[in-house]
Amino acid sequence: MNPDHRTLTLAHPHRLYIGGEWVEPSSSSTIEVISSDTEETVVTVAAASHADVVKAVSAARNAFDDGPWPRMSHAERAAYLRLIIAELERRAEDFARIWTLESGILYKLARARIGSWMSGAFTFYADLAETFSFTESHRSATGLQALLIREPVGVVAAIIPWNGPAGLIAYKCAPALLAGCTVIVKASPEAPCSAYLMAEICEKVGLPPGVFNILTADREVSEGLVRHPGVDKVTFTGSTAAGRRIASICGDRIARCTLELGGKSPAVVLDDFDIGVAARTIAAGVGYLTGQVCHSLTRVIVSRTRQDEMLDALSSTLADLRVGDPFDPASDVGPLATARQRERVERYIALGIAGGARLAAGGGRPAHLDRGFFVEPTVFGDVDNRSVIAQEEIFGPVLSVIPADDERHAVSLANDTMYGLNSAVFTRDIDRFRAVARQLRAGTVGHNGSRTDFSIAFGGFKQSGLGREGGTEGLLPFLETKNVVLDMPLTDQPADGQKA
């Protein structure tokens, strides 16, 4: 790979984008962005303080309360979204390189996905300007003419994680902007650069001042953003622990929130399905972001009589994966994003061994790599479903094989977790798949693989979050519903629910 791909060029890394301008931060604090495979600093960006939060909220508040953005038609806002799409496509290479450097994703995967992921989100929501019923005609209970109007919720704080920042910025900001909201993106200190690129794009297309703003800050300053009374809604992707904190703060002041949180997703392999095919499919997920994905299928539930066969198949498949330079096309698995994340994964591997699980493959650092945050793809067998490694989100390339007595027991094990984000059922029998799928408590159930799909709706049951992102469902959290009833009898008006 060309060494130029390991450099980042941001127009204003030492500033914050607030109120349509690149402004000096309130303090001299900075954040170093570290390359996940070389452990070298690739860029230094400004760290926001509480004063910067106040400034950003004020800018977004003024833009919403007094600016033109929420007063435009949806078609007018969609026109801006289409300008953003053109710039996203032009800068797809920059977003791909940044994603690889910050988060460790294989460059070949980042380059293949990033453009369609981001521009696809903005295209979907721009198209909704013409098809979604923001205003519907209804008949009131007393026969009067009524309108159901969906209006923007207001100022949105979009808090973005480090594992997939660019795509999640798109899936939070595109619907918020179409709705007429103004947005403050709070980027992760580990991966802030996609937010900077997005700000450069918003500046270039001429979004009105204050409609889009960015901050990069630690947890303490981020909490100040969540607490700020000028923020009407928080949309957060991250850990369940942080989500609980955000939910409690929003609940205290009755602020709206959408939470996309953790997962411990099961892959239920029924007895009619080929073990080798299932193992290759599940193991392939390890190569995507090195398992740093909330919806990864990390609990492999298989009948007790086939557990050893599954362990052998997974171990063999993982052993064939080449761990290495994420910019090398020959690599199958890249590094973890940070040293802290590698330490976390290694702690869980140690807990698995101490807890009596059978280490079948991996468990250490690759011997041929002396720098970078690498961990071997790892699989455990004989895992107790109530153990730490089966219940807690590891966020790394670690699989747990859990034996089940029969199909009913497999479903029970799959649901025996506080999470409910993703799941899969491996079977050749479509009717059997449908029957088991209806029993699983998860936001997505995939047939013979992970099938999460932001174009429809993405989110989870239980402590995997609140609300949905993507699709039409992902627009609704950025809208308030207003019922307008006229002192006018309904005569020749559209039927209930018809678009006005």
C-alpha positions as CSV (number, residue, x, y, z in Angstrom):
1,M,0.0,0.0,0.0
2,N,1.2,3.5,-0.9
3,P,2.6,5.1,2.3
4,D,0.5,8.2,1.5
5,H,-2.5,6.1,2.6
6,R,-1.3,6.2,6.2
7,T,-1.5,10.0,6.4
8,L,-4.5,12.1,7.1
9,T,-5.1,15.5,5.7
10,L,-7.8,17.6,7.5
11,A,-8.4,21.2,6.6
12,H,-8.8,22.4,10.2
13,P,-7.7,19.7,12.7
14,H,-7.0,22.2,15.5
15,R,-10.4,23.9,15.3
16,L,-14.1,23.0,15.8
17,Y,-16.9,23.5,13.3
18,I,-19.5,25.5,15.1
19,G,-22.1,27.9,13.6
20,G,-20.9,27.4,10.1
21,E,-17.3,28.4,10.9
22,W,-14.1,26.8,11.9
23,V,-13.6,28.3,15.4
24,E,-10.7,28.2,17.9
25,P,-11.5,25.9,20.8
26,S,-11.8,27.3,24.3
27,S,-8.7,25.5,25.6
28,S,-5.4,24.3,24.2
29,S,-6.2,20.6,24.9
30,T,-5.7,18.2,22.0
31,I,-6.4,14.6,21.1
32,E,-3.9,12.4,19.3
33,V,-5.3,10.0,16.8
34,I,-3.3,6.8,16.8
35,S,-3.0,4.4,13.9
36,S,-4.2,1.0,15.0
37,D,-1.6,-1.0,13.2
38,T,1.6,1.1,13.6
39,E,0.7,2.8,17.0
40,E,1.9,6.1,15.5
41,T,0.2,9.4,15.8
42,V,-1.4,10.3,12.4
43,V,-3.1,13.5,13.3
44,T,-3.8,15.7,16.3
45,V,-7.2,17.4,16.7
46,A,-8.8,19.9,19.1
47,A,-10.4,18.6,22.3
48,A,-13.7,20.4,23.1
49,S,-14.4,21.8,26.6
50,H,-17.7,22.6,28.4
51,A,-17.4,26.1,27.0
52,D,-17.4,24.7,23.5
53,V,-20.4,22.6,24.2
54,V,-22.3,25.7,25.3
55,K,-21.2,27.5,22.1
56,A,-22.2,24.6,19.9
57,V,-25.7,24.2,21.5
58,S,-26.2,28.0,21.2
59,A,-25.4,27.8,17.5
60,A,-27.6,24.8,16.8
61,R,-30.4,26.4,19.0
62,N,-30.3,29.7,17.1
63,A,-30.3,27.9,13.8
64,F,-33.4,25.9,14.7
65,D,-35.3,28.7,16.5
66,D,-34.6,31.5,14.2
67,G,-32.8,30.2,11.1
68,P,-34.1,29.1,7.7
69,W,-33.5,25.4,8.0
70,P,-36.6,24.1,9.8
71,R,-38.7,26.5,7.7
72,M,-37.6,25.1,4.4
73,S,-39.7,22.5,2.6
74,H,-38.6,18.9,2.8
75,A,-37.8,19.1,-0.9
76,E,-35.5,22.1,-0.3
77,R,-33.7,20.2,2.5
78,A,-33.4,17.1,0.3
79,A,-31.6,19.2,-2.3
80,Y,-28.9,19.9,0.2
81,L,-28.7,16.2,1.0
82,R,-28.1,15.5,-2.6
83,L,-25.3,18.0,-2.7
84,I,-23.8,16.2,0.3
85,I,-24.1,12.8,-1.6
86,A,-22.0,14.1,-4.4
87,E,-19.3,15.2,-2.0
88,L,-19.4,11.9,-0.1
89,E,-18.9,10.0,-3.3
90,R,-16.0,12.3,-4.2
91,R,-14.3,11.8,-0.9
92,A,-15.1,8.1,-0.3
93,E,-11.4,7.3,-0.5
94,D,-10.6,9.7,2.3
95,F,-13.3,8.2,4.5
96,A,-12.1,4.6,3.8
97,R,-8.5,5.4,4.7
98,I,-9.6,7.2,7.9
99,W,-11.8,4.3,8.9
100,T,-8.9,1.9,8.5
101,L,-6.3,4.0,10.4
102,E,-8.6,4.8,13.3
103,S,-10.6,1.6,13.8
104,G,-8.5,-1.1,12.2
105,I,-11.0,-2.3,9.6
106,L,-9.4,-3.9,6.5
107,Y,-9.0,-1.2,3.9
108,K,-10.4,-3.5,1.1
109,L,-13.7,-3.8,3.1
110,A,-13.7,-0.1,4.0
111,R,-13.3,1.0,0.4
112,A,-15.9,-1.4,-0.8
113,R,-18.5,-0.4,1.8
114,I,-18.0,3.2,2.9
115,G,-19.3,5.0,-0.2
116,S,-22.6,3.0,-0.5
117,W,-23.1,3.1,3.2
118,M,-22.9,6.8,3.6
119,S,-24.3,8.0,0.3
120,G,-27.0,5.3,0.5
121,A,-28.3,6.7,3.8
122,F,-28.4,10.3,2.4
123,T,-30.1,9.1,-0.8
124,F,-32.8,7.1,1.0
125,Y,-33.7,10.1,3.2
126,A,-33.6,12.6,0.4
127,D,-36.0,10.4,-1.6
128,L,-38.4,10.3,1.4
129,A,-38.9,14.0,1.0
130,E,-41.3,13.1,-1.9
131,T,-42.9,10.0,-0.4
132,F,-43.2,10.3,3.3
133,S,-46.4,11.7,4.8
134,F,-45.2,14.6,6.9
135,T,-48.8,15.9,6.9
136,E,-51.9,13.7,6.9
137,S,-55.6,14.6,6.8
138,H,-57.9,13.0,9.3
139,R,-61.4,13.3,10.6
140,S,-61.7,14.1,14.3
141,A,-64.0,12.1,16.6
142,T,-66.5,15.0,16.4
143,G,-66.4,15.2,12.6
144,L,-64.1,18.1,12.3
145,Q,-61.3,18.5,9.8
146,A,-57.9,17.5,11.4
147,L,-54.3,17.3,10.4
148,L,-51.6,15.1,11.8
149,I,-48.4,17.0,11.3
150,R,-44.9,15.6,11.9
151,E,-42.4,18.3,12.7
152,P,-38.7,18.3,13.6
153,V,-37.9,17.4,17.1
154,G,-35.3,20.3,17.4
155,V,-31.6,20.3,18.3
156,V,-30.1,16.9,18.1
157,A,-26.9,15.7,19.8
158,A,-25.5,12.7,17.8
159,I,-23.0,10.8,19.8
160,I,-20.8,8.6,17.6
161,P,-18.7,5.6,18.5
162,W,-15.2,4.8,17.2
163,N,-15.9,1.5,15.4
164,G,-18.0,2.8,12.5
165,P,-18.1,6.6,12.7
166,A,-18.7,7.6,9.1
167,G,-21.6,5.3,8.5
168,L,-23.2,6.1,11.8
169,I,-22.9,9.9,11.2
170,A,-24.8,9.3,8.0
171,Y,-27.6,7.3,9.5
172,K,-28.1,9.8,12.3
173,C,-27.6,13.0,10.4
174,A,-29.4,12.3,7.2
175,P,-32.8,11.7,8.7
176,A,-32.3,14.5,11.3
177,L,-31.5,17.0,8.5
178,L,-34.4,15.9,6.3
179,A,-36.7,16.3,9.3
180,G,-35.5,19.9,9.8
181,C,-33.4,19.4,12.9
182,T,-30.1,21.0,13.6
183,V,-27.3,18.7,14.7
184,I,-24.3,18.6,16.9
185,V,-22.1,15.6,16.2
186,K,-20.0,14.5,19.2
187,A,-17.2,12.4,17.8
188,S,-15.2,9.8,19.7
189,P,-11.7,10.8,20.8
190,E,-10.4,7.6,19.3
191,A,-11.9,8.3,15.9
192,P,-12.8,11.9,15.3
193,C,-11.7,12.4,11.7
194,S,-14.9,11.3,9.9
195,A,-16.7,14.1,11.7
196,Y,-14.1,16.6,10.5
197,L,-14.5,15.4,6.9
198,M,-18.3,15.6,7.2
199,A,-18.0,19.2,8.5
200,E,-15.8,20.1,5.5
201,I,-18.5,18.7,3.2
202,C,-21.3,20.6,5.0
203,E,-19.3,23.8,4.7
204,K,-18.7,23.2,1.0
205,V,-22.4,22.6,0.1
206,G,-23.4,25.7,2.1
207,L,-25.6,24.4,4.8
208,P,-26.9,27.4,6.8
209,P,-24.8,28.3,9.8
210,G,-25.5,26.2,12.9
211,V,-27.3,23.4,11.1
212,F,-24.3,21.0,11.4
213,N,-21.7,21.3,14.2
214,I,-18.9,19.0,15.5
215,L,-17.2,18.5,18.8
216,T,-14.6,15.9,19.9
217,A,-14.6,15.4,23.6
218,D,-14.2,12.9,26.5
219,R,-17.0,11.4,28.5
220,E,-17.2,14.2,31.1
221,V,-17.6,16.9,28.5
222,S,-20.0,14.7,26.5
223,E,-22.2,14.3,29.5
224,G,-22.5,18.1,29.6
225,L,-23.9,18.0,26.1
226,V,-26.5,15.4,27.1
227,R,-27.5,17.5,30.1
228,H,-27.8,20.8,28.2
229,P,-31.4,22.0,28.3
230,G,-30.9,23.4,24.8
231,V,-30.6,19.8,23.4
232,D,-34.0,18.3,22.5
233,K,-32.9,14.9,21.5
234,V,-29.9,12.6,21.9
235,T,-29.1,9.8,19.5
236,F,-26.3,7.6,20.8
237,T,-24.5,4.5,19.6
238,G,-22.1,2.8,22.1
239,S,-22.0,0.6,25.1
240,T,-25.0,-0.4,27.2
241,A,-23.3,1.0,30.3
242,A,-23.0,4.5,28.7
243,G,-26.5,4.2,27.3
244,R,-27.9,3.6,30.7
245,R,-26.3,6.8,31.9
246,I,-27.6,8.8,28.9
247,A,-31.1,7.4,29.3
248,S,-31.1,8.4,33.0
249,I,-30.0,11.9,32.2
250,C,-32.5,12.3,29.4
251,G,-35.3,10.8,31.6
252,D,-34.5,13.3,34.3
253,R,-35.3,16.2,32.0
254,I,-37.7,14.3,29.6
255,A,-35.4,14.7,26.6
256,R,-35.9,12.4,23.7
257,C,-33.3,9.7,23.1
258,T,-32.5,6.9,20.7
259,L,-30.0,4.3,22.0
260,E,-28.2,1.7,19.9
261,L,-26.3,-0.3,22.4
262,G,-24.5,-3.5,22.9
263,G,-25.1,-7.1,21.8
264,K,-24.2,-10.7,22.5
265,S,-25.7,-12.2,19.5
266,P,-26.4,-15.9,19.1
267,A,-26.0,-18.1,16.1
268,V,-28.3,-21.1,16.5
269,V,-27.1,-24.0,14.4
270,L,-29.8,-26.6,14.0
271,D,-29.0,-30.2,13.4
272,D,-30.0,-30.3,9.7
273,F,-27.3,-27.7,8.7
274,D,-23.8,-28.4,7.5
275,I,-21.3,-27.6,10.3
276,G,-18.5,-26.6,7.9
277,V,-20.7,-24.1,6.1
278,A,-21.9,-22.6,9.3
279,A,-18.4,-22.4,10.7
280,R,-17.1,-20.6,7.6
281,T,-20.0,-18.1,7.7
282,I,-19.6,-17.3,11.4
283,A,-15.8,-17.1,11.2
284,A,-16.1,-14.6,8.3
285,G,-17.6,-12.2,10.7
286,V,-14.4,-12.1,12.7
287,G,-12.7,-10.4,9.8
288,Y,-15.1,-7.5,9.7
289,L,-13.7,-4.9,12.0
290,T,-11.9,-7.7,14.0
291,G,-15.2,-8.4,15.8
292,Q,-15.6,-4.8,17.0
293,V,-19.2,-4.8,15.9
294,C,-22.2,-4.7,18.3
295,H,-24.2,-7.2,16.1
296,S,-21.4,-9.8,15.7
297,L,-22.6,-13.4,16.1
298,T,-20.3,-14.4,19.0
299,R,-22.3,-17.1,20.8
300,V,-22.5,-20.2,18.6
301,I,-25.2,-22.5,20.0
302,V,-25.1,-26.1,18.7
303,S,-26.3,-29.4,19.8
304,R,-24.1,-31.1,22.4
305,T,-23.4,-34.1,20.1
306,R,-22.0,-31.7,17.4
307,Q,-20.0,-29.3,19.6
308,D,-16.6,-30.9,19.0
309,E,-17.3,-30.9,15.2
310,M,-18.1,-27.2,15.4
311,L,-15.0,-26.4,17.5
312,D,-12.8,-28.3,15.0
313,A,-14.4,-26.5,12.0
314,L,-14.2,-23.0,13.6
315,S,-10.6,-23.6,14.8
316,S,-9.5,-24.7,11.3
317,T,-11.2,-21.8,9.6
318,L,-9.8,-19.2,12.1
319,A,-6.3,-20.7,11.7
320,D,-6.5,-20.0,8.0
321,L,-7.2,-16.3,8.5
322,R,-4.2,-14.1,7.9
323,V,-3.8,-11.5,10.6
324,G,-1.9,-8.4,9.5
325,D,-1.6,-5.0,7.9
326,P,-5.1,-3.8,7.3
327,F,-3.9,-2.0,4.1
328,D,-2.5,-5.3,2.7
329,P,-5.1,-6.9,0.3
330,A,-3.9,-10.3,1.5
331,S,-4.9,-9.7,5.2
332,D,-8.1,-11.3,6.5
333,V,-8.1,-9.8,10.0
334,G,-6.8,-6.4,11.0
335,P,-5.9,-4.9,14.4
336,L,-8.2,-3.8,17.2
337,A,-8.7,0.0,17.3
338,T,-6.8,0.9,20.5
339,A,-4.4,-0.5,23.1
340,R,-7.2,-0.2,25.6
341,Q,-9.5,-2.4,23.5
342,R,-6.8,-5.0,23.1
343,E,-6.3,-5.1,26.8
344,R,-10.0,-5.5,27.3
345,V,-10.2,-8.5,24.9
346,E,-7.1,-10.1,26.5
347,R,-8.8,-9.7,29.9
348,Y,-11.9,-11.6,28.7
349,I,-9.8,-14.3,27.1
350,A,-8.0,-14.8,30.5
351,L,-11.4,-14.9,32.2
352,G,-12.6,-17.5,29.8
353,I,-9.7,-19.7,30.6
354,A,-10.0,-19.2,34.3
355,G,-13.7,-19.9,34.2
356,G,-13.1,-23.4,32.8
357,A,-14.0,-22.9,29.1
358,R,-11.9,-24.9,26.6
359,L,-9.6,-22.7,24.6
360,A,-9.7,-24.4,21.1
361,A,-7.9,-21.8,19.1
362,G,-6.1,-18.4,19.4
363,G,-5.9,-16.7,22.7
364,G,-2.7,-14.6,22.3
365,R,-1.0,-12.0,20.1
366,P,0.2,-13.0,16.7
367,A,3.9,-13.9,17.0
368,H,4.8,-12.3,13.6
369,L,3.5,-8.8,14.6
370,D,5.6,-6.8,17.0
371,R,3.5,-3.6,16.8
372,G,-0.1,-2.7,16.3
373,F,-3.1,-3.7,18.4
374,F,-3.5,-7.3,17.2
375,V,-5.1,-10.3,18.8
376,E,-5.4,-13.8,17.4
377,P,-8.9,-14.9,16.4
378,T,-10.1,-17.0,19.4
379,V,-12.7,-19.7,20.0
380,F,-13.8,-21.3,23.2
381,G,-15.8,-24.5,23.7
382,D,-17.7,-26.0,26.6
383,V,-18.9,-22.4,27.4
384,D,-21.4,-22.1,30.2
385,N,-24.1,-19.7,29.0
386,R,-24.0,-17.9,32.3
387,S,-20.3,-17.3,32.3
388,V,-18.7,-13.9,31.8
389,I,-17.5,-14.6,28.3
390,A,-21.0,-15.8,27.2
391,Q,-22.8,-12.9,28.8
392,E,-20.6,-9.8,28.5
393,E,-19.8,-8.0,25.2
394,I,-16.2,-8.6,24.4
395,F,-16.0,-6.5,21.2
396,G,-13.2,-8.5,19.6
397,P,-12.5,-11.6,17.6
398,V,-13.6,-14.1,20.3
399,L,-16.3,-16.8,19.7
400,S,-17.9,-19.0,22.3
401,V,-19.4,-22.4,21.4
402,I,-22.3,-23.2,23.8
403,P,-23.7,-26.8,23.8
404,A,-27.5,-27.3,23.8
405,D,-29.5,-30.4,24.6
406,D,-32.2,-29.8,21.9
407,E,-33.8,-27.1,19.8
408,R,-36.0,-25.8,22.7
409,H,-32.9,-25.6,24.9
410,A,-31.0,-23.8,22.1
411,V,-33.7,-21.1,21.9
412,S,-33.7,-20.7,25.7
413,L,-29.9,-20.3,25.7
414,A,-30.1,-17.8,22.8
415,N,-32.6,-15.6,24.8
416,D,-30.8,-16.0,28.1
417,T,-29.0,-12.6,27.9
418,M,-29.7,-9.0,28.7
419,Y,-29.1,-8.2,25.1
420,G,-31.3,-8.6,22.0
421,L,-29.7,-6.9,19.0
422,N,-29.0,-9.6,16.4
423,S,-29.3,-13.3,15.9
424,A,-29.2,-16.0,13.3
425,V,-30.7,-19.5,12.7
426,F,-28.9,-21.9,10.5
427,T,-31.2,-24.5,8.9
428,R,-32.2,-25.8,5.5
429,D,-35.9,-25.8,6.5
430,I,-37.5,-22.4,5.9
431,D,-40.5,-23.3,8.0
432,R,-38.3,-24.4,10.9
433,F,-36.4,-21.1,10.5
434,R,-39.6,-19.1,10.7
435,A,-40.7,-21.0,13.8
436,V,-37.4,-20.5,15.6
437,A,-37.1,-16.9,14.5
438,R,-40.4,-15.9,16.0
439,Q,-39.2,-17.2,19.4
440,L,-35.9,-15.2,19.4
441,R,-35.9,-11.9,21.3
442,A,-33.8,-9.9,19.0
443,G,-34.1,-6.9,16.7
444,T,-32.9,-8.9,13.7
445,V,-33.0,-12.6,13.0
446,G,-31.0,-13.8,9.9
447,H,-31.4,-17.0,8.0
448,N,-28.1,-18.8,7.7
449,G,-26.0,-15.8,8.5
450,S,-26.0,-12.3,9.9
451,R,-28.6,-10.2,8.1
452,T,-28.7,-6.8,9.8
453,D,-30.0,-4.2,7.4
454,F,-30.0,-0.4,8.0
455,S,-32.2,0.1,4.9
456,I,-35.1,-1.5,6.8
457,A,-34.5,-0.8,10.5
458,F,-31.7,-1.5,12.9
459,G,-32.0,-1.8,16.7
460,G,-32.5,-4.2,19.5
461,F,-34.7,-5.6,22.2
462,K,-34.0,-5.5,25.9
463,Q,-30.8,-3.7,26.9
464,S,-29.6,-3.5,23.3
465,G,-31.3,-0.1,23.0
466,L,-34.3,2.1,22.4
467,G,-35.7,3.0,19.0
468,R,-34.5,2.1,15.5
469,E,-32.1,3.5,12.9
470,G,-32.3,3.3,9.2
471,G,-35.3,3.0,6.9
472,T,-38.5,4.9,7.5
473,E,-38.4,3.8,11.2
474,G,-35.1,5.8,11.5
475,L,-36.8,9.0,10.5
476,L,-39.6,8.9,13.1
477,P,-37.4,9.5,16.2
478,F,-36.4,12.9,14.7
479,L,-40.1,14.0,14.4
480,E,-42.7,15.2,16.9
481,T,-46.3,14.5,16.1
482,K,-48.7,17.4,16.3
483,N,-52.5,17.1,16.1
484,V,-54.2,20.2,14.5
485,V,-58.0,20.2,14.7
486,L,-59.9,22.9,12.9
487,D,-63.3,24.4,13.8
488,M,-64.5,23.3,10.5
489,P,-66.7,20.3,9.6
490,L,-65.1,17.7,7.3
491,T,-66.7,17.7,3.9
492,D,-64.9,16.8,0.7
493,Q,-61.5,16.1,2.3
494,P,-59.2,13.2,2.0
495,A,-59.9,10.1,4.0
496,D,-58.2,9.5,7.3
497,G,-54.5,9.0,6.9
498,Q,-54.3,10.4,3.4
499,K,-51.4,12.6,2.6
500,A,-52.4,16.2,2.4
